[in-house]
Amino acid sequence: MAFLAALYGLVVYVFFLATFVYAIGFVGNLPLLPKTIDSGASAPLVEALFVNLMLLGLFAVQHSVMARRGFKRWWTRVIPESVERSTFVLAASAVLALLLWQWRPIAEPVLWMVTDRVGRLALQVVFWVGWGVLLTSTFLINHFELFGLRQVWANLRGHALPAGDFRTPLFYRHVRHPIYLGFILAFWATPTMTAGHLLFAAASTGYILIGIWFEERDLIAQFGQRYQAYRQQVGMLLPRLGGRDRKGPSRP
């Protein structure tokens, strides 16, 4: 069973990685992709709005519910604890893949279109910096635990994972949620902001802010006064002038 769990975790990680890489190209309207946020088969406006909002809502609900500590306690009565995180990653990746597949582009109106070469380059740099901050932040806390591989590997070896510690490597010394900051930079930094892209960016940002509220409740429950002090000294998404702490959560 431990070998099957490890194989399951590996397959899920590969699926996540493929979906995530495609999502970067999707948001960035990279060429050669069969479909991006602004390309692909169009639909009537009402249909496009309804489908896109349902897809975004489905992702938000799935992610928020399955990430909560209470759900995890109940869920691990049904499935082995070693594959709980991998199952969460599988569900999130599947919903994201559905969104990428079924998204209806809304090309008009165009909110802004930067034609200046330097301006377009600057926005593209911010786009890639956002993804870089995001990915780097996952490795700062423990990328392989975040996506379930560490759990199934420890189970295969018959080892128990240590309890989560409390620290602030690099970005976490300045903002509490650099992963979410990376998403926001990547979603909003575009030379051409169509109505569909705006819908995606605005809805995703709204979900991120709500998700942070729920996540921080869990972190306070887990780390207590240590996280409360961290909150007071370190900004949520932007650095807080004059506030700095040396301790923070090792993983969300």
ZADO-1210 file (C-alpha; in nm, 4 decimals, padded with zeros to 6 digits):
<atoms>
<atom x="00.0000" y="00.0000" z="00.0000" code="MET" pos="1"/>
<atom x="00.2829" y="00.2404" z="00.0796" code="ALA" pos="2"/>
<atom x="00.4303" y="00.1861" z="-00.2684" code="PHE" pos="3"/>
<atom x="00.0916" y="00.2510" z="-00.4321" code="LEU" pos="4"/>
<atom x="00.0507" y="00.5655" z="-00.2240" code="ALA" pos="5"/>
<atom x="00.3941" y="00.6866" z="-00.3368" code="ALA" pos="6"/>
<atom x="00.3110" y="00.6113" z="-00.7001" code="LEU" pos="7"/>
<atom x="-00.0211" y="00.7914" z="-00.6604" code="TYR" pos="8"/>
<atom x="00.1543" y="01.0963" z="-00.5136" code="GLY" pos="9"/>
<atom x="00.4069" y="01.1022" z="-00.7983" code="LEU" pos="10"/>
<atom x="00.1401" y="01.0765" z="-01.0709" code="VAL" pos="11"/>
<atom x="-00.0627" y="01.3526" z="-00.9044" code="VAL" pos="12"/>
<atom x="00.2456" y="01.5763" z="-00.8873" code="TYR" pos="13"/>
<atom x="00.3191" y="01.5259" z="-01.2580" code="VAL" pos="14"/>
<atom x="-00.0444" y="01.6094" z="-01.3398" code="PHE" pos="15"/>
<atom x="-00.0249" y="01.9206" z="-01.1224" code="PHE" pos="16"/>
<atom x="00.3021" y="02.0284" z="-01.2842" code="LEU" pos="17"/>
<atom x="00.1638" y="01.9913" z="-01.6380" code="ALA" pos="18"/>
<atom x="-00.1530" y="02.1823" z="-01.5466" code="THR" pos="19"/>
<atom x="00.0407" y="02.4558" z="-01.3709" code="PHE" pos="20"/>
<atom x="00.2817" y="02.5077" z="-01.6610" code="VAL" pos="21"/>
<atom x="-00.0101" y="02.5300" z="-01.9031" code="TYR" pos="22"/>
<atom x="-00.1818" y="02.7794" z="-01.6696" code="ALA" pos="23"/>
<atom x="00.1199" y="03.0108" z="-01.6932" code="ILE" pos="24"/>
<atom x="00.0923" y="03.0132" z="-02.0715" code="GLY" pos="25"/>
<atom x="-00.2862" y="03.0457" z="-02.0505" code="PHE" pos="26"/>
<atom x="-00.2752" y="03.3602" z="-01.8348" code="VAL" pos="27"/>
<atom x="00.0149" y="03.5062" z="-02.0324" code="GLY" pos="28"/>
<atom x="-00.1459" y="03.4451" z="-02.3736" code="ASN" pos="29"/>
<atom x="00.1665" y="03.2645" z="-02.4875" code="LEU" pos="30"/>
<atom x="00.1683" y="03.1682" z="-02.8556" code="PRO" pos="31"/>
<atom x="00.1375" y="02.8110" z="-02.9835" code="LEU" pos="32"/>
<atom x="-00.1057" y="02.7126" z="-02.7083" code="LEU" pos="33"/>
<atom x="-00.4404" y="02.5856" z="-02.8389" code="PRO" pos="34"/>
<atom x="-00.6275" y="02.8067" z="-02.5932" code="LYS" pos="35"/>
<atom x="-00.5448" y="03.1016" z="-02.3680" code="THR" pos="36"/>
<atom x="-00.7350" y="03.3479" z="-02.1555" code="ILE" pos="37"/>
<atom x="-00.8034" y="03.5667" z="-02.4614" code="ASP" pos="38"/>
<atom x="-00.8025" y="03.3097" z="-02.7426" code="SER" pos="39"/>
<atom x="-01.0151" y="03.0127" z="-02.8378" code="GLY" pos="40"/>
<atom x="-01.3795" y="02.9630" z="-02.9275" code="ALA" pos="41"/>
<atom x="-01.5933" y="03.2594" z="-02.8244" code="SER" pos="42"/>
<atom x="-01.9456" y="03.2483" z="-02.6815" code="ALA" pos="43"/>
<atom x="-02.2321" y="03.4941" z="-02.6276" code="PRO" pos="44"/>
<atom x="-02.1538" y="03.7366" z="-02.3460" code="LEU" pos="45"/>
<atom x="-02.4130" y="03.6043" z="-02.1014" code="VAL" pos="46"/>
<atom x="-02.2999" y="03.2453" z="-02.1542" code="GLU" pos="47"/>
<atom x="-01.9336" y="03.3425" z="-02.1225" code="ALA" pos="48"/>
<atom x="-01.9935" y="03.5323" z="-01.7980" code="LEU" pos="49"/>
<atom x="-02.2009" y="03.2501" z="-01.6488" code="PHE" pos="50"/>
<atom x="-01.9585" y="02.9715" z="-01.7412" code="VAL" pos="51"/>
<atom x="-01.6494" y="03.1648" z="-01.6350" code="ASN" pos="52"/>
<atom x="-01.7967" y="03.2674" z="-01.3006" code="LEU" pos="53"/>
<atom x="-01.9071" y="02.9102" z="-01.2319" code="MET" pos="54"/>
<atom x="-01.5587" y="02.7808" z="-01.3116" code="LEU" pos="55"/>
<atom x="-01.3922" y="03.0395" z="-01.0891" code="LEU" pos="56"/>
<atom x="-01.6438" y="02.9725" z="-00.8123" code="GLY" pos="57"/>
<atom x="-01.5903" y="02.5970" z="-00.8332" code="LEU" pos="58"/>
<atom x="-01.2155" y="02.6410" z="-00.7947" code="PHE" pos="59"/>
<atom x="-01.2597" y="02.8779" z="-00.5003" code="ALA" pos="60"/>
<atom x="-01.5021" y="02.6482" z="-00.3162" code="VAL" pos="61"/>
<atom x="-01.2970" y="02.3339" z="-00.3758" code="GLN" pos="62"/>
<atom x="-00.9751" y="02.4968" z="-00.2667" code="HIS" pos="63"/>
<atom x="-01.1182" y="02.6743" z="00.0369" code="SER" pos="64"/>
<atom x="-01.3130" y="02.3772" z="00.1728" code="VAL" pos="65"/>
<atom x="-01.0449" y="02.1117" z="00.1251" code="MET" pos="66"/>
<atom x="-00.7713" y="02.3361" z="00.2672" code="ALA" pos="67"/>
<atom x="-00.9449" y="02.3863" z="00.6015" code="ARG" pos="68"/>
<atom x="-00.8166" y="02.2058" z="00.9088" code="ARG" pos="69"/>
<atom x="-01.1636" y="02.0835" z="01.0055" code="GLY" pos="70"/>
<atom x="-01.2185" y="01.9243" z="00.6649" code="PHE" pos="71"/>
<atom x="-00.8754" y="01.7619" z="00.6808" code="LYS" pos="72"/>
<atom x="-00.9558" y="01.6054" z="01.0184" code="ARG" pos="73"/>
<atom x="-01.2776" y="01.4580" z="00.8762" code="TRP" pos="74"/>
<atom x="-01.1226" y="01.3630" z="00.5418" code="TRP" pos="75"/>
<atom x="-00.8375" y="01.1655" z="00.6961" code="THR" pos="76"/>
<atom x="-01.0949" y="00.9367" z="00.8551" code="ARG" pos="77"/>
<atom x="-01.1902" y="00.8361" z="00.5000" code="VAL" pos="78"/>
<atom x="-00.8503" y="00.8275" z="00.3275" code="ILE" pos="79"/>
<atom x="-00.4985" y="00.7608" z="00.4624" code="PRO" pos="80"/>
<atom x="-00.3335" y="01.0709" z="00.6051" code="GLU" pos="81"/>
<atom x="-00.0272" y="01.0094" z="00.3855" code="SER" pos="82"/>
<atom x="-00.2256" y="01.0821" z="00.0665" code="VAL" pos="83"/>
<atom x="-00.4456" y="01.3620" z="00.2020" code="GLU" pos="84"/>
<atom x="-00.2310" y="01.6375" z="00.0519" code="ARG" pos="85"/>
<atom x="-00.1895" y="01.4557" z="-00.2790" code="SER" pos="86"/>
<atom x="-00.5664" y="01.4148" z="-00.3018" code="THR" pos="87"/>
<atom x="-00.6116" y="01.7859" z="-00.2368" code="PHE" pos="88"/>
<atom x="-00.3577" y="01.8636" z="-00.5119" code="VAL" pos="89"/>
<atom x="-00.5352" y="01.6239" z="-00.7483" code="LEU" pos="90"/>
<atom x="-00.8740" y="01.7880" z="-00.6892" code="ALA" pos="91"/>
<atom x="-00.7321" y="02.1401" z="-00.7262" code="ALA" pos="92"/>
<atom x="-00.5433" y="02.0480" z="-01.0440" code="SER" pos="93"/>
<atom x="-00.8497" y="01.8792" z="-01.1937" code="ALA" pos="94"/>
<atom x="-01.0675" y="02.1852" z="-01.1296" code="VAL" pos="95"/>
<atom x="-00.7966" y="02.4132" z="-01.2700" code="LEU" pos="96"/>
<atom x="-00.7665" y="02.1928" z="-01.5792" code="ALA" pos="97"/>
<atom x="-01.1443" y="02.2148" z="-01.6251" code="LEU" pos="98"/>
<atom x="-01.1249" y="02.5947" z="-01.6012" code="LEU" pos="99"/>
<atom x="-00.8465" y="02.6104" z="-01.8600" code="LEU" pos="100"/>
<atom x="-01.0416" y="02.3815" z="-02.0925" code="TRP" pos="101"/>
<atom x="-01.3848" y="02.5406" z="-02.0621" code="GLN" pos="102"/>
<atom x="-01.2913" y="02.9089" z="-02.0221" code="TRP" pos="103"/>
<atom x="-01.4816" y="03.1413" z="-02.2574" code="ARG" pos="104"/>
<atom x="-01.2702" y="03.4373" z="-02.3734" code="PRO" pos="105"/>
<atom x="-01.4317" y="03.7818" z="-02.3565" code="ILE" pos="106"/>
<atom x="-01.2239" y="03.9966" z="-02.5874" code="ALA" pos="107"/>
<atom x="-01.4195" y="04.3214" z="-02.5529" code="GLU" pos="108"/>
<atom x="-01.4122" y="04.5761" z="-02.4149" code="PRO" pos="109"/>
<atom x="-01.0389" y="04.6228" z="-02.3819" code="VAL" pos="110"/>
<atom x="-00.9643" y="04.8053" z="-02.0573" code="LEU" pos="111"/>
<atom x="-00.6095" y="04.8934" z="-02.1561" code="TRP" pos="112"/>
<atom x="-00.3655" y="04.8130" z="-02.4319" code="MET" pos="113"/>
<atom x="-00.0020" y="04.9136" z="-02.3893" code="VAL" pos="114"/>
<atom x="00.1600" y="04.9629" z="-02.7284" code="THR" pos="115"/>
<atom x="00.4852" y="05.1210" z="-02.6133" code="ASP" pos="116"/>
<atom x="00.7643" y="04.8648" z="-02.6427" code="ARG" pos="117"/>
<atom x="00.9235" y="04.9525" z="-02.3092" code="VAL" pos="118"/>
<atom x="00.5876" y="04.9475" z="-02.1328" code="GLY" pos="119"/>
<atom x="00.4978" y="04.6067" z="-02.2743" code="ARG" pos="120"/>
<atom x="00.8380" y="04.4701" z="-02.1776" code="LEU" pos="121"/>
<atom x="00.8024" y="04.6065" z="-01.8232" code="ALA" pos="122"/>
<atom x="00.4644" y="04.4374" z="-01.7790" code="LEU" pos="123"/>
<atom x="00.5979" y="04.1102" z="-01.9146" code="GLN" pos="124"/>
<atom x="00.8880" y="04.1293" z="-01.6695" code="VAL" pos="125"/>
<atom x="00.6434" y="04.1798" z="-01.3810" code="VAL" pos="126"/>
<atom x="00.4406" y="03.8826" z="-01.5094" code="PHE" pos="127"/>
<atom x="00.7419" y="03.6516" z="-01.4966" code="TRP" pos="128"/>
<atom x="00.8640" y="03.7980" z="-01.1673" code="VAL" pos="129"/>
<atom x="00.5246" y="03.7092" z="-01.0205" code="GLY" pos="130"/>
<atom x="00.5580" y="03.3449" z="-01.1212" code="TRP" pos="131"/>
<atom x="00.9176" y="03.3456" z="-01.0003" code="GLY" pos="132"/>
<atom x="00.8205" y="03.4796" z="-00.6578" code="VAL" pos="133"/>
<atom x="00.5424" y="03.2234" z="-00.6368" code="LEU" pos="134"/>
<atom x="00.7585" y="02.9224" z="-00.7235" code="LEU" pos="135"/>
<atom x="01.0523" y="03.0362" z="-00.5117" code="THR" pos="136"/>
<atom x="00.8191" y="03.0812" z="-00.2149" code="SER" pos="137"/>
<atom x="00.6958" y="02.7223" z="-00.2428" code="THR" pos="138"/>
<atom x="01.0542" y="02.5965" z="-00.2161" code="PHE" pos="139"/>
<atom x="01.1274" y="02.8298" z="00.0747" code="LEU" pos="140"/>
<atom x="00.8618" y="02.6595" z="00.2880" code="ILE" pos="141"/>
<atom x="00.8879" y="02.3046" z="00.1405" code="ASN" pos="142"/>
<atom x="00.7697" y="02.2598" z="-00.2155" code="HIS" pos="143"/>
<atom x="00.7465" y="01.8813" z="-00.2003" code="PHE" pos="144"/>
<atom x="00.5443" y="01.8819" z="00.1201" code="GLU" pos="145"/>
<atom x="00.3133" y="02.1492" z="-00.0178" code="LEU" pos="146"/>
<atom x="00.2317" y="01.9218" z="-00.3130" code="PHE" pos="147"/>
<atom x="00.2168" y="01.5928" z="-00.1262" code="GLY" pos="148"/>
<atom x="00.5384" y="01.4192" z="-00.2300" code="LEU" pos="149"/>
<atom x="00.7126" y="01.4446" z="00.1060" code="ARG" pos="150"/>
<atom x="00.4173" y="01.2786" z="00.2803" code="GLN" pos="151"/>
<atom x="00.3998" y="00.9745" z="00.0523" code="VAL" pos="152"/>
<atom x="00.7799" y="00.9382" z="00.0530" code="TRP" pos="153"/>
<atom x="00.7897" y="00.9439" z="00.4338" code="ALA" pos="154"/>
<atom x="00.5100" y="00.6871" z="00.4417" code="ASN" pos="155"/>
<atom x="00.7019" y="00.4647" z="00.1998" code="LEU" pos="156"/>
<atom x="01.0068" y="00.4785" z="00.4277" code="ARG" pos="157"/>
<atom x="00.7987" y="00.4287" z="00.7405" code="GLY" pos="158"/>
<atom x="00.8908" y="00.7681" z="00.8838" code="HIS" pos="159"/>
<atom x="00.6648" y="01.0196" z="01.0543" code="ALA" pos="160"/>
<atom x="00.6769" y="01.3831" z="00.9431" code="LEU" pos="161"/>
<atom x="00.7843" y="01.6347" z="01.2074" code="PRO" pos="162"/>
<atom x="00.5356" y="01.8950" z="01.3221" code="ALA" pos="163"/>
<atom x="00.5376" y="02.2196" z="01.1266" code="GLY" pos="164"/>
<atom x="00.7857" y="02.4732" z="01.2608" code="ASP" pos="165"/>
<atom x="00.7659" y="02.8510" z="01.2542" code="PHE" pos="166"/>
<atom x="01.0119" y="03.0596" z="01.0515" code="ARG" pos="167"/>
<atom x="01.0396" y="03.3276" z="00.7818" code="THR" pos="168"/>
<atom x="01.2847" y="03.2455" z="00.5033" code="PRO" pos="169"/>
<atom x="01.3596" y="03.5284" z="00.2585" code="LEU" pos="170"/>
<atom x="01.0294" y="03.6660" z="00.1226" code="PHE" pos="171"/>
<atom x="00.8413" y="03.5643" z="00.4374" code="TYR" pos="172"/>
<atom x="01.0428" y="03.8166" z="00.6365" code="ARG" pos="173"/>
<atom x="00.8757" y="04.0952" z="00.4405" code="HIS" pos="174"/>
<atom x="00.5282" y="03.9688" z="00.3451" code="VAL" pos="175"/>
<atom x="00.3189" y="03.6965" z="00.5048" code="ARG" pos="176"/>
<atom x="00.1847" y="03.5539" z="00.1777" code="HIS" pos="177"/>
<atom x="00.4427" y="03.5827" z="-00.1030" code="PRO" pos="178"/>
<atom x="00.2809" y="03.2937" z="-00.2928" code="ILE" pos="179"/>
<atom x="-00.0421" y="03.4898" z="-00.3226" code="TYR" pos="180"/>
<atom x="00.1518" y="03.8072" z="-00.4052" code="LEU" pos="181"/>
<atom x="00.3126" y="03.6193" z="-00.6944" code="GLY" pos="182"/>
<atom x="-00.0275" y="03.5155" z="-00.8251" code="PHE" pos="183"/>
<atom x="-00.1584" y="03.8720" z="-00.8103" code="ILE" pos="184"/>
<atom x="00.1425" y="04.0121" z="-00.9962" code="LEU" pos="185"/>
<atom x="00.1114" y="03.7461" z="-01.2665" code="ALA" pos="186"/>
<atom x="-00.2644" y="03.7885" z="-01.3079" code="PHE" pos="187"/>
<atom x="-00.2647" y="04.1685" z="-01.3396" code="TRP" pos="188"/>
<atom x="00.0589" y="04.2328" z="-01.5333" code="ALA" pos="189"/>
<atom x="-00.0580" y="04.2181" z="-01.8925" code="THR" pos="190"/>
<atom x="-00.0061" y="04.4582" z="-02.1845" code="PRO" pos="191"/>
<atom x="-00.3643" y="04.3977" z="-02.2993" code="THR" pos="192"/>
<atom x="-00.6362" y="04.3810" z="-02.0356" code="MET" pos="193"/>
<atom x="-00.9519" y="04.2425" z="-02.1935" code="THR" pos="194"/>
<atom x="-01.2827" y="04.2093" z="-02.0110" code="ALA" pos="195"/>
<atom x="-01.2260" y="03.8355" z="-01.9767" code="GLY" pos="196"/>
<atom x="-00.8784" y="03.8806" z="-01.8320" code="HIS" pos="197"/>
<atom x="-01.0128" y="04.1443" z="-01.5939" code="LEU" pos="198"/>
<atom x="-01.2841" y="03.9043" z="-01.4775" code="LEU" pos="199"/>
<atom x="-01.0245" y="03.6345" z="-01.4139" code="PHE" pos="200"/>
<atom x="-00.7823" y="03.8678" z="-01.2344" code="ALA" pos="201"/>
<atom x="-01.0462" y="04.0426" z="-01.0223" code="ALA" pos="202"/>
<atom x="-01.2265" y="03.7229" z="-00.9200" code="ALA" pos="203"/>
<atom x="-00.8985" y="03.5468" z="-00.8420" code="SER" pos="204"/>
<atom x="-00.7763" y="03.8408" z="-00.6344" code="THR" pos="205"/>
<atom x="-01.1039" y="03.8479" z="-00.4431" code="GLY" pos="206"/>
<atom x="-01.0735" y="03.4762" z="-00.3749" code="TYR" pos="207"/>
<atom x="-00.7123" y="03.5207" z="-00.2616" code="ILE" pos="208"/>
<atom x="-00.8136" y="03.7851" z="-00.0071" code="LEU" pos="209"/>
<atom x="-01.0913" y="03.5624" z="00.1274" code="ILE" pos="210"/>
<atom x="-00.8577" y="03.2627" z="00.1288" code="GLY" pos="211"/>
<atom x="-00.5992" y="03.4575" z="00.3280" code="ILE" pos="212"/>
<atom x="-00.8610" y="03.5362" z="00.5920" code="TRP" pos="213"/>
<atom x="-00.9466" y="03.1672" z="00.6338" code="PHE" pos="214"/>
<atom x="-00.5835" y="03.0572" z="00.6164" code="GLU" pos="215"/>
<atom x="-00.4739" y="03.2990" z="00.8829" code="GLU" pos="216"/>
<atom x="-00.7460" y="03.1726" z="01.1161" code="ARG" pos="217"/>
<atom x="-00.5931" y="02.8248" z="01.0788" code="ASP" pos="218"/>
<atom x="-00.2407" y="02.9591" z="01.1352" code="LEU" pos="219"/>
<atom x="-00.3476" y="03.1410" z="01.4501" code="ILE" pos="220"/>
<atom x="-00.5111" y="02.8213" z="01.5752" code="ALA" pos="221"/>
<atom x="-00.1900" y="02.6311" z="01.5009" code="GLN" pos="222"/>
<atom x="00.0757" y="02.8770" z="01.6183" code="PHE" pos="223"/>
<atom x="-00.1185" y="03.1053" z="01.8542" code="GLY" pos="224"/>
<atom x="00.0511" y="03.4185" z="01.9833" code="GLN" pos="225"/>
<atom x="00.3603" y="03.3591" z="01.7699" code="ARG" pos="226"/>
<atom x="00.1594" y="03.4064" z="01.4534" code="TYR" pos="227"/>
<atom x="-00.0342" y="03.6974" z="01.6041" code="GLN" pos="228"/>
<atom x="00.2936" y="03.8780" z="01.6658" code="ALA" pos="229"/>
<atom x="00.4087" y="03.7955" z="01.3130" code="TYR" pos="230"/>
<atom x="00.0866" y="03.9420" z="01.1715" code="ARG" pos="231"/>
<atom x="00.1391" y="04.2653" z="01.3598" code="GLN" pos="232"/>
<atom x="00.4931" y="04.3110" z="01.2333" code="GLN" pos="233"/>
<atom x="00.4826" y="04.1803" z="00.8738" code="VAL" pos="234"/>
<atom x="00.2514" y="04.2995" z="00.5969" code="GLY" pos="235"/>
<atom x="00.0018" y="04.0645" z="00.4356" code="MET" pos="236"/>
<atom x="00.0915" y="04.1223" z="00.0682" code="LEU" pos="237"/>
<atom x="00.3095" y="04.4329" z="00.0827" code="LEU" pos="238"/>
<atom x="00.6093" y="04.5029" z="00.3067" code="PRO" pos="239"/>
<atom x="00.5241" y="04.6996" z="00.6182" code="ARG" pos="240"/>
<atom x="00.7672" y="04.9830" z="00.6848" code="LEU" pos="241"/>
<atom x="00.9352" y="04.9521" z="01.0207" code="GLY" pos="242"/>
<atom x="00.8029" y="04.6013" z="01.0919" code="GLY" pos="243"/>
<atom x="01.0112" y="04.2904" z="01.0694" code="ARG" pos="244"/>
<atom x="01.0061" y="03.9534" z="01.2415" code="ASP" pos="245"/>
<atom x="01.2344" y="03.6538" z="01.2338" code="ARG" pos="246"/>
<atom x="00.9696" y="03.3901" z="01.2840" code="LYS" pos="247"/>
<atom x="00.6898" y="03.2737" z="01.0565" code="GLY" pos="248"/>
<atom x="00.5082" y="02.9665" z="00.9310" code="PRO" pos="249"/>
<atom x="00.7117" y="02.7056" z="00.7529" code="SER" pos="250"/>
<atom x="00.4171" y="02.6066" z="00.5363" code="ARG" pos="251"/>
<atom x="00.0558" y="02.7245" z="00.4825" code="PRO" pos="252"/>
</atoms>
